[in-house]
């Protein structure tokens, strides 16, 4: 009887599979029958043998989805304890954690760096982003391959700063893993002159460059840069008078509004729409004394700036204040003619803050995002400027005399070169006309020949760039 029980079970199972009806009822009857047989004939019940190594069981007798492949369909599977994950599995699991779009508030001293933007393939020119990306990888915020291809983390800087230019409120946007104590971990892998001062969540499509409404820079310089070339001392003994400060601010205020700044950058023509830029504010603050030398800070706020624009704006004001050129050159520089404008050193230029007014109005109070105003981080920014930026500018100026060296090049600039070029072109046109008319040069007379030759030589000098002075320093651009 015991031997026929498995056969009976198999027949019942096959019947149930064909009919697909009353399967629960058959199972119930088979269990009852098995219990009765075990009670009446215990010696005839077959004993289940241990499975041999490598043997497989009939999948038809196993519970679907069960980890214990030896269980019958009507038997309940025991819950199994989870196996601890290995290190490799933990890493794979962490890679599945979604990244979040954030912005970082950065401050850095630019001395010793070739600007902000990373130059892949040019390891000899170290940039601020080289140190930043390395810290992000080491802190575990981004995978290593994102450091090699920054597009994978949607990285964007708000403004480029060139060689030697510092920042107290630079903003970068990117996608990271929001690990615990993220700011502390990033800063632990950065040098002391580069700091992450704040972090905020932003919308997924946020781009720090495109969303920026305006940028504010300041330029710190020794006040003897404004000393008149004929009547004032030209060193650290100079002190800026209220009258001179008023004149400087009058000149700086003339930049406000929209102007054509093609003469204040390179590779821009007077008719290019992108050469027109809007300046919201520009002024010079009251002077102060550090290490026995008087300094002043010029602040400028604009929608955007072209390469060299700010430094040339300041360079032209210095040239006017020192008496190298009349004030009328300011108006002439916005016209279509070419004007040779000196470019102030890059040492004192600092990106102070960036503005996101439109973004703040739309998302700053939606209950999900914070406004990008950095009010709570204001004190940190001030401390960083006092600890790293101001001392670096002052020490470098006193040791390297970059402003003094640049001021010595101002006499080399010919601020009337544009007018001379126009006169030279007129002279060349007259010469071609005379040649076409086959008129002898002897009929012109010595003065006319000399005038034509002089204009032609100056035209050649201007075209080859030999009338320009030698300027040092870096640049600012967006």
Rosetta blueprint (number, residue, H / E / L):
1 X L
2 X H
3 X H
4 X H
5 X H
6 X H
7 X H
8 X H
9 X H
10 X H
11 X H
12 X H
13 X H
14 X H
15 X H
16 X H
17 X H
18 X H
19 X H
20 X L
21 X L
22 X L
23 X H
24 X H
25 X H
26 X H
27 X H
28 X H
29 X H
30 X H
31 X H
32 X H
33 X H
34 X H
35 X H
36 X H
37 X H
38 X H
39 X H
40 X H
41 X L
42 X H
43 X H
44 X H
45 X L
46 X L
47 X L
48 X L
49 X L
50 X L
51 X L
52 X L
53 X L
54 X L
55 X L
56 X L
57 X L
58 X L
59 X H
60 X H
61 X H
62 X L
63 X L
64 X L
65 X L
66 X L
67 X L
68 X L
69 X L
70 X L
71 X L
72 X L
73 X L
74 X L
75 X L
76 X L
77 X L
78 X L
79 X L
80 X L
81 X L
82 X L
83 X L
84 X L
85 X L
86 X L
87 X H
88 X H
89 X H
90 X H
91 X H
92 X H
93 X H
94 X H
95 X H
96 X L
97 X L
98 X L
99 X L
100 X E
101 X E
102 X E
103 X E
104 X E
105 X E
106 X E
107 X E
108 X E
109 X L
110 X L
111 X L
112 X L
113 X L
114 X L
115 X L
116 X L
117 X L
118 X L
119 X L
120 X L
121 X L
122 X L
123 X L
124 X L
125 X L
126 X L
127 X L
128 X H
129 X H
130 X H
131 X H
132 X H
133 X H
134 X H
135 X H
136 X H
137 X H
138 X H
139 X H
140 X L
141 X L
142 X L
143 X L
144 X H
145 X H
146 X H
147 X H
148 X H
149 X L
150 X H
151 X H
152 X H
153 X H
154 X L
155 X L
156 X E
157 X E
158 X L
159 X L
160 X E
161 X E
162 X L
163 X L
164 X L
165 X L
166 X E
167 X E
168 X E
169 X E
170 X E
171 X E
172 X E
173 X E
174 X E
175 X E
176 X E
177 X L
178 X L
179 X L
180 X L
181 X L
182 X H
183 X H
184 X H
185 X H
186 X H
187 X H
188 X L
189 X L
190 X L
191 X L
192 X L
193 X L
194 X E
195 X E
196 X E
197 X E
198 X E
199 X E
200 X E
201 X E
202 X L
203 X L
204 X L
205 X L
206 X L
207 X L
208 X L
209 X L
210 X L
211 X L
212 X L
213 X L
214 X E
215 X E
216 X E
217 X E
218 X E
219 X E
220 X E
221 X E
222 X E
223 X H
224 X H
225 X H
226 X H
227 X L
228 X L
229 X L
230 X L
231 X L
232 X L
233 X L
234 X L
235 X L
236 X L
237 X L
238 X L
239 X L
240 X L
241 X L
242 X H
243 X H
244 X H
245 X H
246 X H
247 X H
248 X H
249 X H
250 X H
251 X H
252 X H
253 X H
254 X L
255 X L
256 X L
257 X E
258 X E
259 X E
260 X E
261 X L
262 X H
263 X H
264 X H
265 X L
266 X L
267 X L
268 X L
269 X L
270 X L
271 X L
272 X L
273 X H
274 X H
275 X H
276 X E
277 X E
278 X E
279 X E
280 X E
281 X E
282 X E
283 X E
284 X E
285 X L
286 X L
287 X L
288 X E
289 X E
290 X E
291 X L
292 X L
293 X E
294 X E
295 X E
296 X E
297 X E
298 X E
299 X E
300 X E
301 X E
302 X E
303 X L
304 X L
305 X L
306 X L
307 X L
308 X L
309 X H
310 X H
311 X H
312 X H
313 X H
314 X H
315 X H
316 X H
317 X H
318 X H
319 X H
320 X H
321 X H
322 X H
323 X L
324 X L
325 X L
326 X L
327 X L
328 X H
329 X H
330 X H
331 X H
332 X H
333 X H
334 X L
335 X L
336 X L
337 X L
338 X L
339 X L
340 X L
341 X L
342 X L
343 X L
344 X L
345 X L
346 X L
347 X L
348 X L
349 X E
350 X E
351 X E
352 X E
353 X E
354 X E
355 X E
356 X L
357 X H
358 X H
359 X H
360 X H
361 X H
362 X H
363 X H
364 X L
365 X L
366 X L
367 X L
368 X L
369 X L
370 X L
371 X L
372 X L
373 X L
374 X L
375 X L
376 X L
377 X L
378 X H
379 X H
380 X H
381 X H
382 X H
383 X H
384 X H
385 X H
386 X H
387 X H
388 X H
389 X H
390 X H
391 X H
392 X H
393 X H
394 X H
395 X H
396 X H
397 X H
398 X H
399 X H
400 X H
401 X L
402 X H
403 X H
404 X H
405 X H
406 X H
407 X H
408 X L
409 X L
410 X H
411 X H
412 X H
413 X L
414 X L
415 X L
416 X L
417 X H
418 X H
419 X H
420 X H
421 X H
422 X H
423 X H
424 X H
425 X H
426 X H
427 X H
428 X H
429 X H
430 X H
431 X H
432 X H
433 X H
434 X H
435 X H
436 X H
437 X L
438 X L
439 X L
440 X L
441 X H
442 X H
443 X H
444 X L
445 X L
446 X H
447 X H
448 X H
449 X H
450 X H
451 X H
452 X H
453 X H
454 X H
455 X H
456 X H
457 X H
458 X H
459 X H
460 X H
461 X H
462 X H
463 X H
464 X H
465 X L
466 X L
467 X L
468 X L
469 X L
470 X L
471 X L
472 X L
473 X L
474 X L
475 X L
476 X E
477 X E
478 X L
